[in-house]
Amino acid sequence: MNMHSQQNGGPIDLLKNAYEMMKNGAFGDAGEILENALSLDFENQEIICALKCSSYWTERKKQYTGISDPFERGEYLMKQWKSFLTFLERDENSFEQGKYNLKQWVFSQALSDFLQLLEGPSASDPEILFRVGKCYKGKGNYKQALEYLEACNHQKADDARIIAELADCYAFINETQAAKVFFREAFFIDPQRIELESLESMMIVRLVAKLREMNYEGVALSEWIPVYGVLFGVFNVKRELRSLEYGKLKQSIFTLQSKLAEEGKKEFETEPRLLNRYFWLIDHHISSGDSRDKVNEILQKIQKINTAVYEQYTQ
């Protein structure tokens, strides 16, 4: 360790101070402190990374303060946070503390913007409730986030994006059963509607990492998550289907079977969606106490479509 870091005002202390500044949105001041820290320890990769990030947010904050509409202000910050995560991916260095502090500033600011809108005519607008919930989640306040996301889900049922955020919050408060049910539900409804980069609970982060190792990316990654979620035992909490849902499931399977027969495996989503629906149908037959023949019939269909999935599923 550089001997300066042992002294008061050494690079490590300066870095800590800069992180505090970032948490309060004082990016210019943080940049000056980091320049100073870099002059004492010019090979410290964390200081170099923090310096890049402080100038990144100095620019974004300038833009942000020039926006007058609270919704647009909050939206701007949420979008910039997404871009920032991509920007950080290019940097291999550990920047966890800095990232945490920046996140606190971004989501606190966006929260205060969106909360203004809950006082006016859009007080019960599900899109505002959703954003307020996401901001509380971004700040690490999961119970408060759940209140808003549940209110949003109540108004806008069957929205995969909302259900996935709910699942993420349940995972963080150790309601694992609920989290698994909601994740499975969300990825059943529409995997592509889910904002993967905003899901942070370990069960999903690990699952996504495993699929990336298997070279799944983009649309294909989202679509195969529910299939591997079942195969790897992550989506292992089942629920009973209501008769209307069972009818819809059968209809959906019929449509996807026809689609797969016509197009082969050209489309990213047809095969994984069909496999996932077969899993749901098998669960339904088992929980309803139906004959083993019905289950075997579906297993044969799975084997025909994807032998590897069939083998893993029947292990």
N, C-alpha and C positions, 0 to 999 in steps of 0.2 A: 504493500500500500504506500502511496506517496506520503512522505512525512508531513507535507502541508495539511493533509486531511486530519492529522491529530490536533492541529492548532485550531483555536477559535477563529472563525473566518477562513478556514481552509476550504478546499473545493467541495468536500462532502457537506459541510455546514452551509456553504453558499447554495449548493444544489437543493438542500432542504428548504432554505429560504425562498428560492425561486419557485419550488413546488407550491409553497404556501401562497405566493403571489398569484400563481396560475389559478389556484382554487378561487381566488377573489377576482379573477378576470384582469389582473394588472399585468398584461403580457409584455408590454414595453419595459416595465421595471424588471420583470423576470428576465428578459433578454439581456439587460445591462448587467445584472448579477451573474448570469451565466457566462457572459463575455469575460468577466473578471475571473470566474472559476476556471474557465478554459485557459486563461493566461498562466494559471498556477499548475494546471494539469492538462496539457494540450493533447494528451492521447486518450483521455477518458471518454469512452464511447457513449456513456450515458449522458454526459454533459453535452456532447455534440448532438445527440438525438434530441435532448430537451431544448437545445437552442433552435434546432430546425422547427420543433413543434411550437415554440413560443412565437417565432416569426410567422408561422402558418396561421396561428390564431390571432395575431395582431392584425393581419390583413382581414380575416373573417369578421373580427369584432368591428372594424371600421365600417364594413359593408352592413353589418347587422344594425349598428346604431343609426344608419341612414334610412332604415325602414320604419314607417310610422304605424302601419296596420299590425295589431297584435298577432293576428292569425299568421300573417306572412312572416312576421319576425320569428315566431316559434317554429314555423315550418322551415324557414331558412336554416336555423340552428340544427334542427333534426337532420336535414339533408347534409349539412356540412359535417355533422358527426359521422354519418355514413361514409362520406368521402375521406374523412380523416382516418377511419379504420383501415381503408384501402391504402392510404398514404403510409400508415404505420407498418403494414405488411411488408413493405419494401425494406424496412429496417429490422435487422435480425436482433438488435440489442434489447436488453430488458429495459422497459420503460413503464413498469407496472404502476409505481407510485405516481408518476407524472400523469399517466393515462387516467388513473382514478381521480386525481384532483381536477384535471380538465373536464372529466365527465361530470363531476359535481357542479362545476360552473355552467357548463352547457345545459344540463337538464334542469338546474335551478332557474336559469334565465328563461328557458322555453316554458317551464312550468308557470312562472309568473305571467308570461304572455298569455298562455291558454286559459289560466284561471280568470283573467279579466273577462274572457268571453262567457264564462259560466255565470256571470252576474247579469248579463243582458238577455236579449230575446233567444239566444242560442243556448240557454242554460241546460237544456236536455238534449242537445244535438249529439247523437252517438259519435260523430267524428271528433267532436271536442272532448267528450268523455274518454274516448280511446286515447287521444293524445295526452290528456292529463294523467291517465293511468300509466302510459308508457314513460312519462317524465318521472312520476313517483318511482316507478320500477328502476329507471336509470339512476336515480339518487340512492337506490337500495332500500326504499321504504315500501316493502312488498305488501304489507297489510293494507296500507292506504291505496296502493296501486290496484289491489284486488277489488276494493270497494267500487272504484270507477270502472274497471274493466267488466265487473259483473253487471253493473248498471247498464253498460254499453251492450253487453251480450244479451241482456234482457230485452233490449229494444231492437237489436239487429241479430236475430238468431241465425245460426248456421253460417257465420262468417269465419272462415278458417283462420284469418289473420288475428281476430280477437281471441278465439279459442286457444290458439297457440301461445299468445301472450299470457293468458290466464294460466295455462299449464306451466309455463316458465315460472310464474310467481308461486304457484303451489309447490313446485320443486324447491324453491328457495326457502319456503317456510316448513320444509320437511313433510308436506302432505303428499308423499310419494304416490300413493294409490290414485289420488285425484289427478295429479300431474300426468301419470301414465294414461289414464282414461281420456283426459282432455287432449294430450298430444296425439293419441291414436285417432281420436275424433277429427281433429283439425287436419291431419294428413290424409284422412279418408275423404273429407269434403273437397279440398283443393290444395294439393301440395304447393302449387306455383303461386298461390296468393300469400303464402307465409313468408315473412321477412326473416330469412335464416340468420342474417348477420345480427339481428337484435335478440336472438335467443342465446342465453348465457348459462343456463343450468347445465351441470356436468353431464347428465344423461344424454342430452342432445348434442352438446359439444363433442363428446367422445364418439357418438354415433356418426356425426358429420365427418369427424377426422378419419374414422375407419373407412367410410365410403370414399373420401378423397384419396386415401392410400390405395384404394381399388380403382383409382382413375375416373371416378364419377365427378362430373362438374356441371355447373349451370342447371338447366332444366332437368337433365337426367338425374342429377344428384337429388334434387327435391323430390322427384317422382319415385326414386328407389328407396328413400328413407323409410316409408311405412313397411315396405317388404322386408328390408334388413332389420328394421325395428322389431319385427316379429321373430325373424330368424335368430337375432342375437339376444332375444329375451328381454328387450327393453320395453316393447309394447305388449306386455304379458298380462295386463289387467283387462278383463273382458267385461262387457255389459250385455244384458239381454236386449234383443231387438223387439220393438213394438211391431204389431202386425203390419201397420202401414209402412214402416221402415223395411220390413222383410220384403214386401211387395216391390218397393222402390229398388232394393238391392238386386232382386231377381231381374228386374227390368234393365237395370244398369249393366248387369253381367251379360244379358242377351245382346245389348247394343255393342258392348266392347268385344264380345266374341265375334260378332259380324264384322266389326271394324278390323280386328286382327286378321280374320280370314281374307278380307279384301286387300289390305295394305301390307301384310306381312309385318316386319318389325321396323318399318321406316319411321313411324312416329315415335317420339321419345316416350310418350305417356301411356300408350295403349296397353303394352305388355305389363308394366308394373302395376297399373291401376286394376287390371283384370286379376292379376295374382293376389293383390291385396283384398279384392272383393271375394275371391275364393276363400281366403283365410277367414273373413267375416262369416261367410256362409257355413264353413265347417264348424266354427264356434257356435253358430246358431243351431245347427243340427245336433251338436253334442249337448248343448244346454237344454234343448227341447226333448232330449231323449229319443231322437229319431233313430231309425235303423242304421247299422254300420254300413250298409250298402250305399246309402246316400253319400256318406263321407268318402268311401272308397271311389265312388264315381268322380267326385271332385278331385281327389288325389290323382287319379289317372289323367284328368285334364291338365293338372299342374305339371305332371311328368312330361306330357306331350309338349307343353309350351317351353318349359325350362327344367332340364334334368338336374342341374346343379341346385336350383332352389328346392326342387322336390326332395332331393337327397338330404339337404340340410334340414328341411322342414320335418321329415319323417325319422330323423335320427333318434 
